[in-house]
Amino acid sequence: MHTSTRRAYSTGHNATKPGSVLVTLPRGARYPRGVYYAMVPPLPRPVRKVGAPMAAIIGMGTIAALLLVLITAVNPTGAVLGITLSTAAMVLVVLCYLWLDRWEPEPPRLLVMAFLWGASVAALLSVIFESLLHTAIFGSGKEPGFTTMAVVAPMVEEATKGMFLLLMMTGRRRNELNSLTDCLVYAGFTAIGFAWLENILYIGGAENVSASLSTAVLRLAMGPFAHPLFTTVLGIGVYYALKQRSWPAKAGAVLLGYLGAVAMHALWNGSALLGGTAYLWVYVLWMMPVFALAIWMAVLSRRREGYIIGQKLPGMISGGLLTPVEAHYVGSLRARKAAVGQARAIGGRQAASSVKSFINQVVELAFVRDRIDRGFGDPRVYALQNEEAYGVMAARAAAGPVLHRLNAPGYPPRLR
């Protein structure tokens, strides 16, 4: 934040800004240090709250468990094999997304909700709507063919997975979509949940153990990132929708992302139905380059998150919310790890947790400030900034003794 802006906020004269309120103080009075970030009265309810009700998580978990029971009842041996292999592949993919999400970690409950949405709501709705559409088009007596697998299935599955991203754009959950990385992470977790259950269904539904292993190799070794890659395209559309101001532009960005996801999914399914040669050509010449492009985009977005955080730290230092030492380790993943490790050495697990919470709270404030600086400030966003600024001060109070040690001259010796 510029010095001139800070001066206007701290003196109470001409402290107006779009979406804010005029604040006046007696002449000579000043805000406490750091409170110039918190310049509007709070809304009746807190703005920032994780929109993942425990009842919804339990309900979706129950649906996923019932689906697993049905699969196991049909073929117990194949189902156990499918659960084991699919879960192992799922863990690998999840770890990749958690690595991507290190700058601004998403709330664990929302990530669990995204996974369970894919493994329950999206999977169940896909089965229902694919069956209904197939029956409406071809009648009840015909087995699913090329049109159903390569056209109907991609349209339905990308829609049911994408519903969670649309849900994330509403209410308090919107406050968690701060960057392209966030959109990619939620799209990925939803698709991972869907792919996990679908892989169990295909592996467990094979005729024998040999066929189950062949299916596992085809689906888990060659395409563990297939569903996340499809839904990534929709996640990109959601990200660009959030940057638009008009509803038609927002809807257009989401629609383009959805159509891109459907097209990639249709090409993947269609090539598998056309035979091994077609599948390998599409895999090598299309899927692998697109996958590499998606990785490149995700890494750039991850770096962009670090850049945004670094831009907002000087304003927090000048406002008294941070010290230069704290800004140093907030703005570097390696230094964060070192600071948390030093805190653990000083005060154990609780001290490390308090420092980590302080860092995360600073990061949340940085992204709210970024939304305002990009011109997307409204009364709710300013109220959110209010909450996040006081959240930083509360986190500082909770981690006070440890932060004092970390800020001491010459300590810690290797905080780089």
C-alpha positions as CSV (number, residue, x, y, z in Angstrom):
1,M,0.0,0.0,0.0
2,H,1.3,3.4,-0.9
3,T,2.5,5.7,1.9
4,S,0.0,8.4,0.9
5,T,-2.8,6.0,1.2
6,R,-1.6,4.9,4.6
7,R,-1.4,8.5,5.8
8,A,-5.1,9.1,4.8
9,Y,-6.2,6.0,6.6
10,S,-4.2,6.6,9.7
11,T,-5.3,10.2,10.3
12,G,-8.9,9.8,9.6
13,H,-9.1,12.7,7.1
14,N,-10.4,12.1,3.6
15,A,-10.2,8.3,4.4
16,T,-12.5,7.3,1.6
17,K,-12.2,4.6,-1.0
18,P,-14.7,2.8,-3.2
19,G,-16.6,0.4,-1.1
20,S,-15.4,1.9,2.2
21,V,-16.9,4.2,4.8
22,L,-15.7,7.6,5.9
23,V,-13.9,7.3,9.2
24,T,-13.2,10.4,11.3
25,L,-11.3,10.6,14.6
26,P,-10.7,13.5,16.9
27,R,-7.8,15.7,15.7
28,G,-4.5,14.3,16.7
29,A,-5.9,10.8,17.4
30,R,-4.5,7.8,15.5
31,Y,-5.4,4.3,14.7
32,P,-3.5,1.5,16.5
33,R,-0.7,0.2,14.4
34,G,-1.9,-2.0,11.5
35,V,-5.6,-1.1,11.9
36,Y,-5.5,1.1,8.8
37,Y,-6.2,-2.2,6.9
38,A,-9.4,-2.5,8.9
39,M,-11.3,0.5,7.9
40,V,-15.0,-0.6,7.7
41,P,-17.4,-1.8,10.4
42,P,-17.9,-5.6,10.4
43,L,-20.9,-7.1,8.7
44,P,-23.6,-8.7,10.9
45,R,-22.0,-12.1,10.2
46,P,-18.4,-13.0,9.6
47,V,-17.5,-12.9,5.9
48,R,-14.7,-15.5,6.0
49,K,-15.9,-18.9,7.0
50,V,-15.2,-22.3,5.4
51,G,-18.3,-23.3,3.5
52,A,-18.1,-27.0,4.1
53,P,-20.8,-28.1,6.5
54,M,-19.9,-31.2,8.4
55,A,-23.4,-32.6,7.6
56,A,-22.7,-32.3,3.9
57,I,-19.4,-34.1,4.3
58,I,-20.9,-36.9,6.3
59,G,-23.8,-37.3,3.8
60,M,-21.5,-37.5,0.8
61,G,-19.1,-39.8,2.6
62,T,-22.1,-42.1,3.3
63,I,-23.1,-42.1,-0.4
64,A,-19.5,-43.0,-1.4
65,A,-19.4,-45.8,1.2
66,L,-22.8,-47.2,-0.1
67,L,-21.5,-47.2,-3.6
68,L,-18.4,-49.1,-2.5
69,V,-20.6,-51.6,-0.7
70,L,-22.6,-52.2,-3.9
71,I,-19.4,-52.7,-6.0
72,T,-18.0,-55.1,-3.4
73,A,-21.2,-57.1,-3.3
74,V,-21.0,-57.8,-7.0
75,N,-17.3,-58.9,-7.1
76,P,-15.5,-58.9,-3.7
77,T,-12.1,-59.9,-5.0
78,G,-12.0,-57.4,-7.8
79,A,-13.4,-54.7,-5.6
80,V,-10.7,-55.2,-3.0
81,L,-8.0,-55.1,-5.7
82,G,-9.6,-52.0,-7.2
83,I,-9.8,-50.2,-3.9
84,T,-6.2,-51.0,-3.1
85,L,-4.7,-50.0,-6.5
86,S,-7.0,-47.0,-7.1
87,T,-6.3,-45.6,-3.6
88,A,-2.5,-46.0,-4.1
89,A,-2.7,-44.0,-7.4
90,M,-5.1,-41.5,-5.8
91,V,-2.6,-40.8,-3.0
92,L,0.2,-40.0,-5.5
93,V,-2.0,-37.5,-7.4
94,V,-3.2,-35.9,-4.2
95,L,0.4,-35.3,-3.1
96,C,1.1,-33.6,-6.4
97,Y,-1.8,-31.2,-5.8
98,L,-0.8,-30.6,-2.2
99,W,2.7,-29.6,-3.4
100,L,1.0,-27.2,-5.8
101,D,-1.0,-25.7,-3.0
102,R,1.8,-24.7,-0.7
103,W,1.8,-20.9,-0.9
104,E,-1.9,-20.6,0.2
105,P,-3.1,-24.0,1.5
106,E,-6.8,-24.5,1.1
107,P,-8.9,-25.4,4.1
108,P,-8.7,-29.2,4.6
109,R,-12.5,-29.5,5.0
110,L,-13.1,-28.0,1.6
111,L,-10.6,-30.3,0.0
112,V,-12.3,-33.3,1.6
113,M,-15.7,-32.0,0.5
114,A,-14.3,-31.6,-3.1
115,F,-13.0,-35.2,-3.1
116,L,-16.2,-36.6,-1.7
117,W,-18.3,-34.6,-4.2
118,G,-16.5,-36.3,-7.0
119,A,-16.7,-39.7,-5.3
120,S,-20.4,-39.5,-4.4
121,V,-22.6,-36.7,-5.9
122,A,-20.8,-36.5,-9.3
123,A,-20.4,-40.2,-9.7
124,L,-24.1,-41.0,-8.7
125,L,-25.5,-38.2,-10.9
126,S,-23.4,-39.3,-13.8
127,V,-24.7,-42.9,-13.7
128,I,-28.3,-41.7,-13.4
129,F,-28.2,-39.1,-16.2
130,E,-26.0,-41.2,-18.6
131,S,-28.6,-44.1,-18.2
132,L,-31.5,-41.7,-18.8
133,L,-30.0,-40.1,-21.8
134,H,-28.9,-43.4,-23.3
135,T,-32.4,-44.8,-22.9
136,A,-34.0,-41.6,-24.3
137,I,-31.7,-41.7,-27.4
138,F,-31.4,-45.4,-28.2
139,G,-34.0,-47.2,-26.1
140,S,-33.7,-49.5,-23.2
141,G,-32.5,-52.6,-25.1
142,K,-29.3,-51.4,-26.7
143,E,-25.9,-51.5,-25.0
144,P,-23.9,-48.3,-24.6
145,G,-22.0,-47.6,-27.8
146,F,-19.6,-45.0,-29.3
147,T,-22.1,-42.1,-29.0
148,T,-22.9,-42.8,-25.4
149,M,-19.3,-43.3,-24.3
150,A,-17.6,-40.6,-26.4
151,V,-20.4,-37.9,-26.4
152,V,-23.0,-38.4,-23.7
153,A,-20.6,-39.6,-20.9
154,P,-18.1,-36.6,-21.3
155,M,-20.9,-34.1,-21.3
156,V,-22.6,-35.5,-18.2
157,E,-19.4,-36.3,-16.2
158,E,-17.8,-32.9,-16.8
159,A,-21.1,-31.2,-15.8
160,T,-21.5,-33.1,-12.6
161,K,-17.8,-32.6,-11.6
162,G,-18.0,-28.9,-12.6
163,M,-21.1,-28.3,-10.4
164,F,-18.7,-28.3,-7.4
165,L,-16.7,-25.5,-9.0
166,L,-19.9,-23.5,-9.6
167,L,-20.7,-24.1,-5.9
168,M,-17.3,-22.7,-5.0
169,M,-18.1,-19.5,-6.8
170,T,-21.0,-18.8,-4.4
171,G,-21.2,-17.5,-0.8
172,R,-18.3,-17.6,1.6
173,R,-16.6,-20.3,-0.6
174,R,-15.8,-17.6,-3.2
175,N,-13.3,-16.1,-0.8
176,E,-11.1,-19.2,-1.2
177,L,-10.7,-18.8,-5.0
178,N,-7.9,-16.3,-5.0
179,S,-5.8,-17.6,-7.9
180,L,-5.6,-20.0,-10.8
181,T,-3.9,-22.4,-8.4
182,D,-6.9,-22.5,-6.2
183,C,-9.2,-23.2,-9.1
184,L,-6.9,-26.0,-10.3
185,V,-6.7,-27.5,-6.9
186,Y,-10.4,-27.7,-6.3
187,A,-11.0,-29.0,-9.9
188,G,-8.3,-31.6,-9.3
189,F,-9.6,-32.8,-6.0
190,T,-13.1,-33.2,-7.4
191,A,-11.8,-35.1,-10.4
192,I,-9.6,-37.3,-8.2
193,G,-12.6,-38.4,-6.1
194,F,-14.6,-39.2,-9.3
195,A,-11.7,-41.1,-10.9
196,W,-11.0,-43.0,-7.7
197,L,-14.6,-44.4,-7.6
198,E,-14.7,-45.0,-11.4
199,N,-11.4,-46.9,-11.4
200,I,-12.7,-49.1,-8.5
201,L,-15.9,-49.8,-10.6
202,Y,-14.0,-50.7,-13.7
203,I,-11.3,-52.8,-12.0
204,G,-13.8,-54.5,-9.7
205,G,-16.1,-55.1,-12.6
206,A,-13.6,-57.1,-14.6
207,E,-14.3,-60.8,-15.3
208,N,-11.3,-62.2,-13.4
209,V,-8.1,-61.1,-11.6
210,S,-6.1,-61.0,-14.8
211,A,-8.6,-58.7,-16.4
212,S,-8.7,-56.5,-13.3
213,L,-4.9,-56.1,-13.4
214,S,-5.0,-55.3,-17.1
215,T,-7.6,-52.7,-16.5
216,A,-5.6,-51.3,-13.6
217,V,-2.5,-50.9,-15.8
218,L,-4.5,-49.2,-18.5
219,R,-6.3,-46.8,-16.2
220,L,-3.9,-46.2,-13.4
221,A,-0.5,-46.4,-15.1
222,M,-1.3,-44.5,-18.3
223,G,-4.1,-42.2,-17.1
224,P,-4.0,-41.4,-13.4
225,F,-4.2,-37.7,-14.2
226,A,-6.8,-38.0,-17.0
227,H,-9.9,-36.9,-15.1
228,P,-8.0,-34.1,-13.3
229,L,-6.7,-32.9,-16.6
230,F,-10.2,-32.7,-18.2
231,T,-11.6,-30.8,-15.2
232,T,-8.5,-28.5,-15.2
233,V,-9.8,-26.9,-18.4
234,L,-13.1,-26.1,-16.6
235,G,-11.1,-24.8,-13.6
236,I,-9.3,-22.4,-16.0
237,G,-12.6,-21.2,-17.3
238,V,-13.8,-20.6,-13.7
239,Y,-10.7,-18.6,-12.9
240,Y,-11.2,-16.3,-15.9
241,A,-14.9,-16.0,-15.0
242,L,-13.9,-14.6,-11.6
243,K,-11.9,-11.9,-13.3
244,Q,-14.9,-10.7,-15.3
245,R,-17.3,-8.0,-14.1
246,S,-20.5,-8.8,-16.2
247,W,-22.5,-12.0,-15.7
248,P,-22.6,-12.7,-19.5
249,A,-18.8,-12.6,-19.6
250,K,-18.6,-14.9,-16.5
251,A,-21.1,-17.4,-18.0
252,G,-19.2,-17.3,-21.3
253,A,-15.8,-18.1,-19.6
254,V,-17.4,-21.0,-17.6
255,L,-19.1,-22.3,-20.7
256,L,-15.9,-22.2,-22.8
257,G,-14.0,-24.1,-20.0
258,Y,-16.8,-26.7,-19.8
259,L,-16.8,-27.2,-23.6
260,G,-13.0,-27.6,-23.5
261,A,-13.2,-30.2,-20.8
262,V,-15.9,-32.1,-22.7
263,A,-13.8,-32.0,-25.9
264,M,-10.7,-33.4,-24.2
265,H,-12.8,-36.1,-22.4
266,A,-14.6,-37.1,-25.6
267,L,-11.3,-37.4,-27.5
268,W,-9.8,-39.6,-24.8
269,N,-12.9,-41.9,-24.6
270,G,-13.3,-42.0,-28.4
271,S,-9.7,-43.0,-29.0
272,A,-10.0,-45.9,-26.5
273,L,-13.1,-47.2,-28.3
274,L,-11.4,-47.0,-31.8
275,G,-8.6,-49.4,-30.8
276,G,-5.1,-49.5,-29.3
277,T,-3.4,-47.8,-32.2
278,A,-5.7,-44.8,-32.1
279,Y,-5.5,-44.6,-28.3
280,L,-1.7,-44.6,-28.4
281,W,-1.5,-41.9,-31.1
282,V,-3.9,-39.6,-29.1
283,Y,-2.1,-40.3,-25.9
284,V,1.4,-39.5,-27.3
285,L,0.5,-36.6,-29.7
286,W,-2.3,-34.9,-27.8
287,M,-2.7,-35.9,-24.1
288,M,1.0,-35.8,-23.2
289,P,1.6,-32.4,-24.7
290,V,-1.5,-31.0,-23.1
291,F,-0.6,-32.5,-19.8
292,A,2.9,-30.9,-20.0
293,L,1.2,-27.6,-20.9
294,A,-1.1,-27.9,-17.8
295,I,1.9,-28.6,-15.6
296,W,3.7,-25.6,-17.0
297,M,0.7,-23.4,-16.4
298,A,0.2,-24.8,-12.8
299,V,3.9,-24.1,-11.9
300,L,3.6,-20.5,-13.3
301,S,0.5,-20.0,-11.3
302,R,2.2,-21.2,-8.2
303,R,5.0,-18.8,-8.7
304,R,2.5,-16.0,-9.3
305,E,1.0,-16.7,-5.9
306,G,4.4,-16.1,-4.3
307,Y,4.8,-12.9,-6.3
308,I,1.4,-11.6,-5.2
309,I,2.2,-12.3,-1.6
310,G,5.6,-10.6,-1.9
311,Q,3.9,-7.5,-3.4
312,K,1.6,-7.0,-0.4
313,L,4.2,-7.6,2.4
314,P,5.8,-4.1,2.3
315,G,2.4,-2.4,3.0
316,M,1.9,-4.7,6.0
317,I,5.4,-3.8,7.3
318,S,4.7,-0.1,7.0
319,G,1.3,-0.6,8.7
320,G,2.8,-2.4,11.7
321,L,1.2,-5.8,10.9
322,L,4.6,-7.4,10.2
323,T,8.2,-7.0,11.0
324,P,10.8,-7.3,8.2
325,V,12.0,-10.7,9.6
326,E,8.4,-12.0,9.5
327,A,7.9,-10.7,6.0
328,H,11.1,-12.5,5.0
329,Y,9.9,-15.9,6.0
330,V,6.3,-15.4,4.9
331,G,7.5,-14.5,1.4
332,S,9.7,-17.7,1.0
333,L,8.6,-21.3,1.2
334,R,12.0,-22.4,2.3
335,A,12.2,-19.7,5.0
336,R,8.7,-20.6,6.1
337,K,9.8,-24.2,6.7
338,A,12.9,-23.0,8.6
339,A,10.8,-20.6,10.7
340,V,8.3,-23.4,11.6
341,G,11.2,-25.7,12.4
342,Q,12.8,-23.1,14.7
343,A,9.5,-22.5,16.4
344,R,9.2,-26.3,17.0
345,A,12.6,-26.3,18.5
346,I,11.7,-23.4,20.8
347,G,8.2,-24.5,22.0
348,G,7.3,-27.8,20.5
349,R,4.4,-28.7,18.2
350,Q,2.0,-26.0,19.6
351,A,4.5,-23.2,18.9
352,A,5.1,-24.5,15.4
353,S,1.4,-24.7,14.8
354,S,0.9,-21.1,16.1
355,V,3.6,-19.8,13.7
356,K,2.2,-21.7,10.8
357,S,-1.3,-20.2,11.6
358,F,0.2,-16.7,11.7
359,I,1.8,-17.2,8.3
360,N,-1.4,-18.5,6.8
361,Q,-3.3,-15.6,8.2
362,V,-0.9,-13.1,6.7
363,V,-1.2,-14.8,3.3
364,E,-5.0,-14.7,3.4
365,L,-4.9,-10.9,4.1
366,A,-2.4,-10.5,1.2
367,F,-4.9,-12.1,-1.3
368,V,-7.8,-10.1,-0.1
369,R,-5.7,-7.0,-0.5
370,D,-4.9,-8.1,-4.0
371,R,-8.6,-8.4,-4.9
372,I,-9.1,-4.8,-3.8
373,D,-6.0,-3.5,-5.6
374,R,-7.3,-5.2,-8.8
375,G,-10.5,-3.2,-8.5
376,F,-12.8,-5.9,-7.2
377,G,-13.4,-4.3,-3.8
378,D,-17.0,-4.1,-2.5
379,P,-18.4,-3.8,1.0
380,R,-18.1,-7.5,1.6
381,V,-14.5,-7.6,0.4
382,Y,-13.6,-4.6,2.6
383,A,-15.3,-6.3,5.5
384,L,-13.3,-9.4,4.7
385,Q,-10.1,-7.4,4.8
386,N,-11.2,-6.1,8.2
387,E,-11.6,-9.6,9.5
388,E,-8.3,-10.8,8.0
389,A,-6.4,-7.8,9.4
390,Y,-7.7,-8.5,12.9
391,G,-7.1,-12.2,12.3
392,V,-3.4,-11.4,11.8
393,M,-3.3,-9.5,15.1
394,A,-5.0,-12.3,16.9
395,A,-2.6,-14.9,15.3
396,R,0.3,-12.7,16.4
397,A,-1.0,-12.6,20.0
398,A,-1.4,-16.4,20.0
399,A,2.2,-16.9,18.7
400,G,3.6,-13.9,20.5
401,P,6.5,-15.4,22.6
402,V,7.7,-17.6,19.7
403,L,7.5,-14.7,17.2
404,H,9.5,-12.5,19.6
405,R,12.2,-15.1,19.7
406,L,12.3,-15.4,15.9
407,N,12.5,-11.6,15.6
408,A,15.4,-11.3,18.1
409,P,18.6,-10.0,16.6
410,G,20.8,-12.8,15.2
411,Y,18.0,-15.4,15.7
412,P,17.4,-17.8,14.2
413,P,20.9,-18.3,12.8
414,R,19.8,-20.0,9.5
415,L,16.5,-18.5,8.6
416,R,16.9,-18.4,4.9
